[in-house]
Amino acid sequence: MATPERTDQEWARERRLEDVFAKLGEKFGDLTGRVETKIRTTVTFDDVGGLGDAKAGLKGYALALTNPGLYEQWGIEPPKGVLLYGPPGTGKTKLAQALATTSEAIFYHLKLMNLTSKFGANTGDLLQEILRVAMAEGPAVLYLDEAEALSLEHLLPPPQAREASARLVAALCEKLDARPSDAIALAIRAKAPVLVEERVFDKAGGAAPPRRPSI
């Protein structure tokens, strides 16, 4: 199936985001290879082999993006996001992209190991700016790649890492808690569901190896 041509609105969004991230790069440092955006993703859940439970769960998260008003009618809070974890090559990125495709949302891929390695504890300020941008652009899937990098253990000795990481995660949580319910959903990847304990995300879902398509 041929990919539909982009609309004028999509071209305008892309140019606007390019300008915004270029300015963020001037302020914080080069973001090339560290932050990527896709106005329209083309990966669908049918493109992801196996992982039936994970796909079914993420389709429910698409509802939070496309019909956020339903949660108000039901009298419940819309989901904040989901933490995906599992070995490399198990389909986590494709799952997040498929969520963006289904929701017609902008896909933001933040490579946290690269970001924290360059910006260290200042990554929190940058992430807050990126979240502000995403909230202003409407439905979005924010994919935090290698979320374990937020521990900063690859940069600092344990005592300093814990203190700096606490500040970083607190800054991230503050911005996430303030997000409008109809503006953004989150697909998160990590080695372990540690951030669920911080009450940032509602659910942890594992992505099993391709030969074991279950969670």
Secondary structure, 3 states (H helix, E strand, C coil): CCCCCCCHHHHHHHHHHHHHHHHHHHHHCCCCCCEEEECCCCCCHHHCCCCHHHHHHHHHHHHHHHCCHHHHHHCCCCCCEEEEECCCCCCHHHHHHHHHHHHCCEEEEEEHHHHHHHHHHHHHHHHHHHHHHHHHCCCEEEEEECHHHHHCCCCCCHHHHHHHHHHHHHHHHHHHHCCCCCCCEEEEEECCCHHHHHCCCCEEEECCCCCCCCC
